[in-house]
Amino acid sequence: MVEHFTKAELEEALRAITSTLSKCEKVQPKLKPGTSQHTLLIRRIKALQIASALILQALESHTEPRGLSTDEK
């Protein structure tokens, strides 16, 4: 299922992800490597980086969807 998001929705999602990523990166040095918390944080940071890259890619090739937006479904 392909979801179509507006440019504004993508930009807001990117802002939220960027903020969360920044907070995670600030906490990382405080956690001891090898602990479950550290491992989880590393994986979370990677997932947020991937999400950010995909949103940026979508914004670069964005065209407003024709038909129903996710708000109208």
C-alpha positions in Angstrom: 0.0 0.0 0.0 1.5 3.3 -1.1 0.6 6.2 1.1 0.6 9.7 -0.3 1.6 12.5 2.0 1.5 16.2 1.5 4.7 18.3 1.4 3.6 19.8 4.7 3.1 16.4 6.3 6.6 15.3 5.2 8.2 18.5 6.5 6.6 18.2 9.9 7.6 14.5 10.1 11.2 15.5 9.2 11.2 18.2 12.0 10.0 15.7 14.5 12.5 13.0 13.5 15.4 15.5 13.4 14.5 16.7 17.0 14.3 13.1 18.3 17.5 12.1 16.6 19.3 15.1 18.1 18.1 14.1 21.6 19.2 10.5 21.1 22.7 11.6 20.0 23.1 13.8 23.1 22.2 10.9 25.4 24.5 8.3 23.6 27.7 9.3 25.4 26.1 8.9 28.8 25.3 5.2 28.2 27.8 2.5 28.7 28.7 0.6 25.5 27.5 -3.0 25.6 24.4 -2.4 27.7 21.0 -3.1 26.3 20.1 0.6 26.6 23.1 1.6 24.5 22.4 -1.1 21.9 18.7 0.0 21.6 19.8 3.7 21.3 22.3 2.9 18.5 19.6 1.0 16.6 17.1 3.8 17.2 19.6 6.4 15.9 20.2 4.3 12.8 16.4 3.9 12.2 15.9 7.7 12.6 18.7 8.4 10.2 17.2 6.1 7.6 13.7 7.6 8.1 15.2 11.1 7.7 17.0 10.2 4.5 13.8 8.6 3.0 11.7 11.7 3.9 14.3 14.0 2.3 14.3 11.8 -0.8 10.5 12.0 -0.9 10.6 15.8 -0.5 13.1 16.1 -3.4 10.8 14.2 -5.7 7.5 15.3 -4.2 4.5 16.2 -6.2 1.1 16.9 -4.6 -0.9 13.7 -4.7 -3.9 13.5 -7.0 -7.0 12.1 -5.4 -7.4 11.4 -1.8 -4.8 12.5 0.7 -4.2 10.5 4.0 -6.4 13.1 5.8 -9.4 12.3 3.5 -9.3 8.5 3.8 
